[in-house]
């Protein structure tokens, strides 16, 4: 399980829930529901980490802050 801070909020403009992971630059996802956005961002985190490792980029350790904002 990932312990990266995740911020989930409703975007009126996109008409979707957006999930952002501030500790992983550019890592975000969306979904039609809060739960879908959370599931999608978990997949995005794994892809972000896999890509960073593939290119030899550092993967930051989670800072241990709040895991989710709503």
mmCIF file of the N, C-alpha and C atoms, coordinates in Angstrom:
data_MODEL
# 
_entry.id   MODEL 
# 
loop_
_atom_site.group_PDB 
_atom_site.id 
_atom_site.type_symbol 
_atom_site.label_atom_id 
_atom_site.label_alt_id 
_atom_site.label_comp_id 
_atom_site.label_asym_id 
_atom_site.label_entity_id 
_atom_site.label_seq_id 
_atom_site.pdbx_PDB_ins_code 
_atom_site.Cartn_x 
_atom_site.Cartn_y 
_atom_site.Cartn_z 
_atom_site.occupancy 
_atom_site.B_iso_or_equiv 
_atom_site.pdbx_formal_charge 
_atom_site.auth_seq_id 
_atom_site.auth_comp_id 
_atom_site.auth_asym_id 
_atom_site.auth_atom_id 
_atom_site.pdbx_PDB_model_num 
ATOM 1   N N  . UNK A 1 1  ? 0.846   -1.190 0.000   1.00 0.00 ? 1  UNK A N  1 
ATOM 2   C CA . UNK A 1 1  ? 0.000   0.000  0.000   1.00 0.00 ? 1  UNK A CA 1 
ATOM 3   C C  . UNK A 1 1  ? 0.884   1.243  0.000   1.00 0.00 ? 1  UNK A C  1 
ATOM 4   N N  . UNK A 1 2  ? 0.460   2.228  -0.753  1.00 0.00 ? 2  UNK A N  1 
ATOM 5   C CA . UNK A 1 2  ? 1.209   3.476  -0.833  1.00 0.00 ? 2  UNK A CA 1 
ATOM 6   C C  . UNK A 1 2  ? 0.794   4.403  0.297   1.00 0.00 ? 2  UNK A C  1 
ATOM 7   N N  . UNK A 1 3  ? 1.745   5.171  0.779   1.00 0.00 ? 3  UNK A N  1 
ATOM 8   C CA . UNK A 1 3  ? 1.453   6.091  1.869   1.00 0.00 ? 3  UNK A CA 1 
ATOM 9   C C  . UNK A 1 3  ? 1.750   7.527  1.462   1.00 0.00 ? 3  UNK A C  1 
ATOM 10  N N  . UNK A 1 4  ? 1.545   7.807  0.187   1.00 0.00 ? 4  UNK A N  1 
ATOM 11  C CA . UNK A 1 4  ? 1.741   9.165  -0.298  1.00 0.00 ? 4  UNK A CA 1 
ATOM 12  C C  . UNK A 1 4  ? 0.492   9.991  -0.029  1.00 0.00 ? 4  UNK A C  1 
ATOM 13  N N  . UNK A 1 5  ? 0.713   11.245 0.340   1.00 0.00 ? 5  UNK A N  1 
ATOM 14  C CA . UNK A 1 5  ? -0.394  12.163 0.545   1.00 0.00 ? 5  UNK A CA 1 
ATOM 15  C C  . UNK A 1 5  ? -1.192  12.262 -0.753  1.00 0.00 ? 5  UNK A C  1 
ATOM 16  N N  . UNK A 1 6  ? -2.500  12.144 -0.645  1.00 0.00 ? 6  UNK A N  1 
ATOM 17  C CA . UNK A 1 6  ? -3.380  12.215 -1.815  1.00 0.00 ? 6  UNK A CA 1 
ATOM 18  C C  . UNK A 1 6  ? -4.483  13.220 -1.531  1.00 0.00 ? 6  UNK A C  1 
ATOM 19  N N  . UNK A 1 7  ? -4.691  14.118 -2.467  1.00 0.00 ? 7  UNK A N  1 
ATOM 20  C CA . UNK A 1 7  ? -5.744  15.127 -2.337  1.00 0.00 ? 7  UNK A CA 1 
ATOM 21  C C  . UNK A 1 7  ? -6.803  14.825 -3.393  1.00 0.00 ? 7  UNK A C  1 
ATOM 22  N N  . UNK A 1 8  ? -8.042  14.630 -2.944  1.00 0.00 ? 8  UNK A N  1 
ATOM 23  C CA . UNK A 1 8  ? -9.139  14.333 -3.859  1.00 0.00 ? 8  UNK A CA 1 
ATOM 24  C C  . UNK A 1 8  ? -10.186 15.441 -3.717  1.00 0.00 ? 8  UNK A C  1 
ATOM 25  N N  . UNK A 1 9  ? -10.598 15.981 -4.863  1.00 0.00 ? 9  UNK A N  1 
ATOM 26  C CA . UNK A 1 9  ? -11.588 17.050 -4.835  1.00 0.00 ? 9  UNK A CA 1 
ATOM 27  C C  . UNK A 1 9  ? -12.452 17.006 -6.086  1.00 0.00 ? 9  UNK A C  1 
ATOM 28  N N  . UNK A 1 10 ? -13.626 17.617 -5.998  1.00 0.00 ? 10 UNK A N  1 
ATOM 29  C CA . UNK A 1 10 ? -14.540 17.699 -7.132  1.00 0.00 ? 10 UNK A CA 1 
ATOM 30  C C  . UNK A 1 10 ? -14.147 18.891 -7.992  1.00 0.00 ? 10 UNK A C  1 
ATOM 31  N N  . UNK A 1 11 ? -14.052 18.677 -9.284  1.00 0.00 ? 11 UNK A N  1 
ATOM 32  C CA . UNK A 1 11 ? -13.761 19.748 -10.230 1.00 0.00 ? 11 UNK A CA 1 
ATOM 33  C C  . UNK A 1 11 ? -15.040 20.042 -11.010 1.00 0.00 ? 11 UNK A C  1 
ATOM 34  N N  . UNK A 1 12 ? -15.595 21.205 -10.769 1.00 0.00 ? 12 UNK A N  1 
ATOM 35  C CA . UNK A 1 12 ? -16.800 21.619 -11.486 1.00 0.00 ? 12 UNK A CA 1 
ATOM 36  C C  . UNK A 1 12 ? -16.503 21.726 -12.981 1.00 0.00 ? 12 UNK A C  1 
ATOM 37  N N  . UNK A 1 13 ? -15.333 22.250 -13.309 1.00 0.00 ? 13 UNK A N  1 
ATOM 38  C CA . UNK A 1 13 ? -14.935 22.422 -14.707 1.00 0.00 ? 13 UNK A CA 1 
ATOM 39  C C  . UNK A 1 13 ? -14.864 21.093 -15.457 1.00 0.00 ? 13 UNK A C  1 
ATOM 40  N N  . UNK A 1 14 ? -14.287 20.076 -14.807 1.00 0.00 ? 14 UNK A N  1 
ATOM 41  C CA . UNK A 1 14 ? -14.126 18.768 -15.443 1.00 0.00 ? 14 UNK A CA 1 
ATOM 42  C C  . UNK A 1 14 ? -15.303 17.831 -15.196 1.00 0.00 ? 14 UNK A C  1 
ATOM 43  N N  . UNK A 1 15 ? -16.175 18.209 -14.257 1.00 0.00 ? 15 UNK A N  1 
ATOM 44  C CA . UNK A 1 15 ? -17.297 17.365 -13.867 1.00 0.00 ? 15 UNK A CA 1 
ATOM 45  C C  . UNK A 1 15 ? -16.812 15.967 -13.467 1.00 0.00 ? 15 UNK A C  1 
ATOM 46  N N  . UNK A 1 16 ? -15.754 15.971 -12.650 1.00 0.00 ? 16 UNK A N  1 
ATOM 47  C CA . UNK A 1 16 ? -15.156 14.710 -12.193 1.00 0.00 ? 16 UNK A CA 1 
ATOM 48  C C  . UNK A 1 16 ? -14.410 14.973 -10.890 1.00 0.00 ? 16 UNK A C  1 
ATOM 49  N N  . UNK A 1 17 ? -14.153 13.904 -10.153 1.00 0.00 ? 17 UNK A N  1 
ATOM 50  C CA . UNK A 1 17 ? -13.281 13.982 -8.990  1.00 0.00 ? 17 UNK A CA 1 
ATOM 51  C C  . UNK A 1 17 ? -11.842 13.887 -9.479  1.00 0.00 ? 17 UNK A C  1 
ATOM 52  N N  . UNK A 1 18 ? -10.998 14.767 -8.988  1.00 0.00 ? 18 UNK A N  1 
ATOM 53  C CA . UNK A 1 18 ? -9.586  14.747 -9.336  1.00 0.00 ? 18 UNK A CA 1 
ATOM 54  C C  . UNK A 1 18 ? -8.787  14.320 -8.112  1.00 0.00 ? 18 UNK A C  1 
ATOM 55  N N  . UNK A 1 19 ? -7.762  13.525 -8.340  1.00 0.00 ? 19 UNK A N  1 
ATOM 56  C CA . UNK A 1 19 ? -6.889  13.054 -7.262  1.00 0.00 ? 19 UNK A CA 1 
ATOM 57  C C  . UNK A 1 19 ? -5.466  13.430 -7.622  1.00 0.00 ? 19 UNK A C  1 
ATOM 58  N N  . UNK A 1 20 ? -4.795  14.150 -6.723  1.00 0.00 ? 20 UNK A N  1 
ATOM 59  C CA . UNK A 1 20 ? -3.423  14.593 -6.944  1.00 0.00 ? 20 UNK A CA 1 
ATOM 60  C C  . UNK A 1 20 ? -2.513  14.034 -5.853  1.00 0.00 ? 20 UNK A C  1 
ATOM 61  N N  . UNK A 1 21 ? -1.273  13.737 -6.243  1.00 0.00 ? 21 UNK A N  1 
ATOM 62  C CA . UNK A 1 21 ? -0.265  13.234 -5.314  1.00 0.00 ? 21 UNK A CA 1 
ATOM 63  C C  . UNK A 1 21 ? 0.893   14.247 -5.328  1.00 0.00 ? 21 UNK A C  1 
ATOM 64  N N  . UNK A 1 22 ? 0.873   15.221 -4.408  1.00 0.00 ? 22 UNK A N  1 
ATOM 65  C CA . UNK A 1 22 ? 1.860   16.301 -4.443  1.00 0.00 ? 22 UNK A CA 1 
ATOM 66  C C  . UNK A 1 22 ? 3.322   15.850 -4.385  1.00 0.00 ? 22 UNK A C  1 
ATOM 67  N N  . UNK A 1 23 ? 3.591   14.749 -3.721  1.00 0.00 ? 23 UNK A N  1 
ATOM 68  C CA . UNK A 1 23 ? 4.975   14.286 -3.581  1.00 0.00 ? 23 UNK A CA 1 
ATOM 69  C C  . UNK A 1 23 ? 5.540   13.664 -4.857  1.00 0.00 ? 23 UNK A C  1 
ATOM 70  N N  . UNK A 1 24 ? 4.662   13.334 -5.814  1.00 0.00 ? 24 UNK A N  1 
ATOM 71  C CA . UNK A 1 24 ? 5.085   12.737 -7.079  1.00 0.00 ? 24 UNK A CA 1 
ATOM 72  C C  . UNK A 1 24 ? 4.666   13.688 -8.202  1.00 0.00 ? 24 UNK A C  1 
ATOM 73  N N  . UNK A 1 25 ? 5.555   14.554 -8.645  1.00 0.00 ? 25 UNK A N  1 
ATOM 74  C CA . UNK A 1 25 ? 5.198   15.592 -9.620  1.00 0.00 ? 25 UNK A CA 1 
ATOM 75  C C  . UNK A 1 25 ? 4.474   15.033 -10.844 1.00 0.00 ? 25 UNK A C  1 
ATOM 76  N N  . UNK A 1 26 ? 3.331   15.643 -11.130 1.00 0.00 ? 26 UNK A N  1 
ATOM 77  C CA . UNK A 1 26 ? 2.548   15.252 -12.291 1.00 0.00 ? 26 UNK A CA 1 
ATOM 78  C C  . UNK A 1 26 ? 1.672   14.033 -12.091 1.00 0.00 ? 26 UNK A C  1 
ATOM 79  N N  . UNK A 1 27 ? 1.703   13.434 -10.913 1.00 0.00 ? 27 UNK A N  1 
ATOM 80  C CA . UNK A 1 27 ? 0.922   12.232 -10.661 1.00 0.00 ? 27 UNK A CA 1 
ATOM 81  C C  . UNK A 1 27 ? -0.484  12.628 -10.226 1.00 0.00 ? 27 UNK A C  1 
ATOM 82  N N  . UNK A 1 28 ? -1.437  12.329 -11.099 1.00 0.00 ? 28 UNK A N  1 
ATOM 83  C CA . UNK A 1 28 ? -2.831  12.612 -10.782 1.00 0.00 ? 28 UNK A CA 1 
ATOM 84  C C  . UNK A 1 28 ? -3.735  11.697 -11.591 1.00 0.00 ? 28 UNK A C  1 
ATOM 85  N N  . UNK A 1 29 ? -4.990  11.644 -11.195 1.00 0.00 ? 29 UNK A N  1 
ATOM 86  C CA . UNK A 1 29 ? -5.973  10.815 -11.885 1.00 0.00 ? 29 UNK A CA 1 
ATOM 87  C C  . UNK A 1 29 ? -7.340  11.434 -11.648 1.00 0.00 ? 29 UNK A C  1 
ATOM 88  N N  . UNK A 1 30 ? -8.345  10.868 -12.286 1.00 0.00 ? 30 UNK A N  1 
ATOM 89  C CA . UNK A 1 30 ? -9.705  11.358 -12.101 1.00 0.00 ? 30 UNK A CA 1 
ATOM 90  C C  . UNK A 1 30 ? -10.675 10.180 -12.107 1.00 0.00 ? 30 UNK A C  1 
ATOM 91  N N  . UNK A 1 31 ? -11.916 10.469 -11.733 1.00 0.00 ? 31 UNK A N  1 
ATOM 92  C CA . UNK A 1 31 ? -12.950 9.442  -11.758 1.00 0.00 ? 31 UNK A CA 1 
ATOM 93  C C  . UNK A 1 31 ? -14.320 10.059 -11.609 1.00 0.00 ? 31 UNK A C  1 
ATOM 94  N N  . UNK A 1 32 ? -15.341 9.311  -11.982 1.00 0.00 ? 32 UNK A N  1 
ATOM 95  C CA . UNK A 1 32 ? -16.718 9.787  -11.871 1.00 0.00 ? 32 UNK A CA 1 
ATOM 96  C C  . UNK A 1 32 ? -17.188 9.829  -10.425 1.00 0.00 ? 32 UNK A C  1 
ATOM 97  N N  . UNK A 1 33 ? -16.520 9.072  -9.561  1.00 0.00 ? 33 UNK A N  1 
ATOM 98  C CA . UNK A 1 33 ? -16.854 9.068  -8.132  1.00 0.00 ? 33 UNK A CA 1 
ATOM 99  C C  . UNK A 1 33 ? -15.558 9.211  -7.341  1.00 0.00 ? 33 UNK A C  1 
ATOM 100 N N  . UNK A 1 34 ? -15.731 9.510  -6.070  1.00 0.00 ? 34 UNK A N  1 
ATOM 101 C CA . UNK A 1 34 ? -14.581 9.613  -5.159  1.00 0.00 ? 34 UNK A CA 1 
ATOM 102 C C  . UNK A 1 34 ? -13.803 8.304  -5.162  1.00 0.00 ? 34 UNK A C  1 
ATOM 103 N N  . UNK A 1 35 ? -14.530 7.197  -5.074  1.00 0.00 ? 35 UNK A N  1 
ATOM 104 C CA . UNK A 1 35 ? -13.908 5.881  -5.016  1.00 0.00 ? 35 UNK A CA 1 
ATOM 105 C C  . UNK A 1 35 ? -13.154 5.561  -6.305  1.00 0.00 ? 35 UNK A C  1 
ATOM 106 N N  . UNK A 1 36 ? -13.740 5.938  -7.449  1.00 0.00 ? 36 UNK A N  1 
ATOM 107 C CA . UNK A 1 36 ? -13.078 5.698  -8.739  1.00 0.00 ? 36 UNK A CA 1 
ATOM 108 C C  . UNK A 1 36 ? -11.799 6.520  -8.848  1.00 0.00 ? 36 UNK A C  1 
ATOM 109 N N  . UNK A 1 37 ? -11.847 7.773  -8.401  1.00 0.00 ? 37 UNK A N  1 
ATOM 110 C CA . UNK A 1 37 ? -10.642 8.618  -8.442  1.00 0.00 ? 37 UNK A CA 1 
ATOM 111 C C  . UNK A 1 37 ? -9.555  8.022  -7.558  1.00 0.00 ? 37 UNK A C  1 
ATOM 112 N N  . UNK A 1 38 ? -9.933  7.510  -6.395  1.00 0.00 ? 38 UNK A N  1 
ATOM 113 C CA . UNK A 1 38 ? -8.963  6.900  -5.489  1.00 0.00 ? 38 UNK A CA 1 
ATOM 114 C C  . UNK A 1 38 ? -8.349  5.647  -6.114  1.00 0.00 ? 38 UNK A C  1 
ATOM 115 N N  . UNK A 1 39 ? -9.176  4.795  -6.697  1.00 0.00 ? 39 UNK A N  1 
ATOM 116 C CA . UNK A 1 39 ? -8.668  3.582  -7.346  1.00 0.00 ? 39 UNK A CA 1 
ATOM 117 C C  . UNK A 1 39 ? -7.735  3.940  -8.504  1.00 0.00 ? 39 UNK A C  1 
ATOM 118 N N  . UNK A 1 40 ? -8.126  4.940  -9.293  1.00 0.00 ? 40 UNK A N  1 
ATOM 119 C CA . UNK A 1 40 ? -7.309  5.336  -10.436 1.00 0.00 ? 40 UNK A CA 1 
ATOM 120 C C  . UNK A 1 40 ? -5.985  5.958  -10.016 1.00 0.00 ? 40 UNK A C  1 
ATOM 121 N N  . UNK A 1 41 ? -5.996  6.721  -8.922  1.00 0.00 ? 41 UNK A N  1 
ATOM 122 C CA . UNK A 1 41 ? -4.743  7.353  -8.498  1.00 0.00 ? 41 UNK A CA 1 
ATOM 123 C C  . UNK A 1 41 ? -3.787  6.308  -7.911  1.00 0.00 ? 41 UNK A C  1 
ATOM 124 N N  . UNK A 1 42 ? -4.315  5.261  -7.321  1.00 0.00 ? 42 UNK A N  1 
ATOM 125 C CA . UNK A 1 42 ? -3.438  4.188  -6.835  1.00 0.00 ? 42 UNK A CA 1 
ATOM 126 C C  . UNK A 1 42 ? -2.687  3.557  -8.012  1.00 0.00 ? 42 UNK A C  1 
ATOM 127 N N  . UNK A 1 43 ? -3.392  3.359  -9.119  1.00 0.00 ? 43 UNK A N  1 
ATOM 128 C CA . UNK A 1 43 ? -2.756  2.829  -10.320 1.00 0.00 ? 43 UNK A CA 1 
ATOM 129 C C  . UNK A 1 43 ? -1.741  3.834  -10.881 1.00 0.00 ? 43 UNK A C  1 
ATOM 130 N N  . UNK A 1 44 ? -2.101  5.115  -10.859 1.00 0.00 ? 44 UNK A N  1 
ATOM 131 C CA . UNK A 1 44 ? -1.192  6.155  -11.354 1.00 0.00 ? 44 UNK A CA 1 
ATOM 132 C C  . UNK A 1 44 ? 0.083   6.221  -10.516 1.00 0.00 ? 44 UNK A C  1 
ATOM 133 N N  . UNK A 1 45 ? -0.040  6.043  -9.208  1.00 0.00 ? 45 UNK A N  1 
ATOM 134 C CA . UNK A 1 45 ? 1.144   6.034  -8.337  1.00 0.00 ? 45 UNK A CA 1 
ATOM 135 C C  . UNK A 1 45 ? 2.077   4.895  -8.733  1.00 0.00 ? 45 UNK A C  1 
ATOM 136 N N  . UNK A 1 46 ? 1.520   3.709  -8.928  1.00 0.00 ? 46 UNK A N  1 
ATOM 137 C CA . UNK A 1 46 ? 2.345   2.562  -9.308  1.00 0.00 ? 46 UNK A CA 1 
ATOM 138 C C  . UNK A 1 46 ? 3.030   2.812  -10.652 1.00 0.00 ? 46 UNK A C  1 
ATOM 139 N N  . UNK A 1 47 ? 2.294   3.357  -11.616 1.00 0.00 ? 47 UNK A N  1 
ATOM 140 C CA . UNK A 1 47 ? 2.886   3.661  -12.923 1.00 0.00 ? 47 UNK A CA 1 
ATOM 141 C C  . UNK A 1 47 ? 3.986   4.718  -12.804 1.00 0.00 ? 47 UNK A C  1 
ATOM 142 N N  . UNK A 1 48 ? 3.764   5.727  -11.962 1.00 0.00 ? 48 UNK A N  1 
ATOM 143 C CA . UNK A 1 48 ? 4.757   6.774  -11.750 1.00 0.00 ? 48 UNK A CA 1 
ATOM 144 C C  . UNK A 1 48 ? 6.044   6.162  -11.199 1.00 0.00 ? 48 UNK A C  1 
ATOM 145 N N  . UNK A 1 49 ? 5.904   5.307  -10.187 1.00 0.00 ? 49 UNK A N  1 
ATOM 146 C CA . UNK A 1 49 ? 7.072   4.668  -9.564  1.00 0.00 ? 49 UNK A CA 1 
ATOM 147 C C  . UNK A 1 49 ? 7.773   3.747  -10.561 1.00 0.00 ? 49 UNK A C  1 
ATOM 148 N N  . UNK A 1 50 ? 7.009   2.933  -11.282 1.00 0.00 ? 50 UNK A N  1 
ATOM 149 C CA . UNK A 1 50 ? 7.603   2.026  -12.264 1.00 0.00 ? 50 UNK A CA 1 
ATOM 150 C C  . UNK A 1 50 ? 8.375   2.794  -13.337 1.00 0.00 ? 50 UNK A C  1 
ATOM 151 N N  . UNK A 1 51 ? 7.818   3.888  -13.808 1.00 0.00 ? 51 UNK A N  1 
ATOM 152 C CA . UNK A 1 51 ? 8.482   4.692  -14.836 1.00 0.00 ? 51 UNK A CA 1 
ATOM 153 C C  . UNK A 1 51 ? 9.749   5.337  -14.301 1.00 0.00 ? 51 UNK A C  1 
ATOM 154 N N  . UNK A 1 52 ? 9.678   5.878  -13.093 1.00 0.00 ? 52 UNK A N  1 
ATOM 155 C CA . UNK A 1 52 ? 10.871  6.491  -12.492 1.00 0.00 ? 52 UNK A CA 1 
ATOM 156 C C  . UNK A 1 52 ? 11.985  5.463  -12.358 1.00 0.00 ? 52 UNK A C  1 
ATOM 157 N N  . UNK A 1 53 ? 11.658  4.287  -11.889 1.00 0.00 ? 53 UNK A N  1 
ATOM 158 C CA . UNK A 1 53 ? 12.674  3.232  -11.731 1.00 0.00 ? 53 UNK A CA 1 
ATOM 159 C C  . UNK A 1 53 ? 13.245  2.807  -13.078 1.00 0.00 ? 53 UNK A C  1 
ATOM 160 N N  . UNK A 1 54 ? 12.388  2.708  -14.084 1.00 0.00 ? 54 UNK A N  1 
ATOM 161 C CA . UNK A 1 54 ? 12.825  2.307  -15.422 1.00 0.00 ? 54 UNK A CA 1 
ATOM 162 C C  . UNK A 1 54 ? 13.864  3.279  -15.978 1.00 0.00 ? 54 UNK A C  1 
ATOM 163 N N  . UNK A 1 55 ? 13.697  4.568  -15.690 1.00 0.00 ? 55 UNK A N  1 
ATOM 164 C CA . UNK A 1 55 ? 14.618  5.583  -16.202 1.00 0.00 ? 55 UNK A CA 1 
ATOM 165 C C  . UNK A 1 55 ? 15.706  5.953  -15.203 1.00 0.00 ? 55 UNK A C  1 
ATOM 166 N N  . UNK A 1 56 ? 15.751  5.262  -14.064 1.00 0.00 ? 56 UNK A N  1 
ATOM 167 C CA . UNK A 1 56 ? 16.785  5.522  -13.070 1.00 0.00 ? 56 UNK A CA 1 
ATOM 168 C C  . UNK A 1 56 ? 16.580  6.808  -12.284 1.00 0.00 ? 56 UNK A C  1 
ATOM 169 N N  . UNK A 1 57 ? 15.355  7.309  -12.277 1.00 0.00 ? 57 UNK A N  1 
ATOM 170 C CA . UNK A 1 57 ? 15.043  8.517  -11.517 1.00 0.00 ? 57 UNK A CA 1 
ATOM 171 C C  . UNK A 1 57 ? 14.735  8.158  -10.066 1.00 0.00 ? 57 UNK A C  1 
ATOM 172 N N  . UNK A 1 58 ? 14.996  9.091  -9.148  1.00 0.00 ? 58 UNK A N  1 
ATOM 173 C CA . UNK A 1 58 ? 14.714  8.796  -7.738  1.00 0.00 ? 58 UNK A CA 1 
ATOM 174 C C  . UNK A 1 58 ? 13.215  8.733  -7.461  1.00 0.00 ? 58 UNK A C  1 
ATOM 175 N N  . UNK A 1 59 ? 12.851  7.869  -6.539  1.00 0.00 ? 59 UNK A N  1 
ATOM 176 C CA . UNK A 1 59 ? 11.465  7.756  -6.082  1.00 0.00 ? 59 UNK A CA 1 
ATOM 177 C C  . UNK A 1 59 ? 11.438  8.277  -4.649  1.00 0.00 ? 59 UNK A C  1 
ATOM 178 N N  . UNK A 1 60 ? 10.759  9.398  -4.410  1.00 0.00 ? 60 UNK A N  1 
ATOM 179 C CA . UNK A 1 60 ? 10.743  9.962  -3.063  1.00 0.00 ? 60 UNK A CA 1 
ATOM 180 C C  . UNK A 1 60 ? 10.033  9.052  -2.064  1.00 0.00 ? 60 UNK A C  1 
ATOM 181 N N  . UNK A 1 61 ? 10.549  9.035  -0.869  1.00 0.00 ? 61 UNK A N  1 
ATOM 182 C CA . UNK A 1 61 ? 9.889   8.313  0.217   1.00 0.00 ? 61 UNK A CA 1 
ATOM 183 C C  . UNK A 1 61 ? 8.678   9.125  0.667   1.00 0.00 ? 61 UNK A C  1 
ATOM 184 N N  . UNK A 1 62 ? 7.587   8.468  1.002   1.00 0.00 ? 62 UNK A N  1 
ATOM 185 C CA . UNK A 1 62 ? 6.430   9.212  1.525   1.00 0.00 ? 62 UNK A CA 1 
ATOM 186 C C  . UNK A 1 62 ? 6.817   9.962  2.796   1.00 0.00 ? 62 UNK A C  1 
ATOM 187 N N  . UNK A 1 63 ? 6.302   11.162 2.945   1.00 0.00 ? 63 UNK A N  1 
ATOM 188 C CA . UNK A 1 63 ? 6.652   12.000 4.092   1.00 0.00 ? 63 UNK A CA 1 
ATOM 189 C C  . UNK A 1 63 ? 5.819   11.704 5.330   1.00 0.00 ? 63 UNK A C  1 
ATOM 190 N N  . UNK A 1 64 ? 4.814   10.852 5.173   1.00 0.00 ? 64 UNK A N  1 
ATOM 191 C CA . UNK A 1 64 ? 4.034   10.453 6.341   1.00 0.00 ? 64 UNK A CA 1 
ATOM 192 C C  . UNK A 1 64 ? 3.003   11.469 6.771   1.00 0.00 ? 64 UNK A C  1 
ATOM 193 N N  . UNK A 1 65 ? 2.580   12.339 5.862   1.00 0.00 ? 65 UNK A N  1 
ATOM 194 C CA . UNK A 1 65 ? 1.520   13.280 6.197   1.00 0.00 ? 65 UNK A CA 1 
ATOM 195 C C  . UNK A 1 65 ? 0.181   12.589 6.058   1.00 0.00 ? 65 UNK A C  1 
ATOM 196 N N  . UNK A 1 66 ? -0.870  13.367 6.220   1.00 0.00 ? 66 UNK A N  1 
ATOM 197 C CA . UNK A 1 66 ? -2.217  12.839 6.060   1.00 0.00 ? 66 UNK A CA 1 
ATOM 198 C C  . UNK A 1 66 ? -2.307  12.129 4.722   1.00 0.00 ? 66 UNK A C  1 
ATOM 199 N N  . UNK A 1 67 ? -2.941  10.975 4.689   1.00 0.00 ? 67 UNK A N  1 
ATOM 200 C CA . UNK A 1 67 ? -2.983  10.165 3.486   1.00 0.00 ? 67 UNK A CA 1 
ATOM 201 C C  . UNK A 1 67 ? -4.010  10.629 2.481   1.00 0.00 ? 67 UNK A C  1 
ATOM 202 N N  . UNK A 1 68 ? -5.082  11.257 2.929   1.00 0.00 ? 68 UNK A N  1 
ATOM 203 C CA . UNK A 1 68 ? -6.134  11.642 2.016   1.00 0.00 ? 68 UNK A CA 1 
ATOM 204 C C  . UNK A 1 68 ? -6.831  12.902 2.494   1.00 0.00 ? 68 UNK A C  1 
ATOM 205 N N  . UNK A 1 69 ? -7.085  13.785 1.582   1.00 0.00 ? 69 UNK A N  1 
ATOM 206 C CA . UNK A 1 69 ? -7.917  14.958 1.859   1.00 0.00 ? 69 UNK A CA 1 
ATOM 207 C C  . UNK A 1 69 ? -9.173  14.814 1.039   1.00 0.00 ? 69 UNK A C  1 
ATOM 208 N N  . UNK A 1 70 ? -10.258 15.273 1.559   1.00 0.00 ? 70 UNK A N  1 
ATOM 209 C CA . UNK A 1 70 ? -11.503 15.218 0.776   1.00 0.00 ? 70 UNK A CA 1 
ATOM 210 C C  . UNK A 1 70 ? -12.204 16.541 0.839   1.00 0.00 ? 70 UNK A C  1 
# 
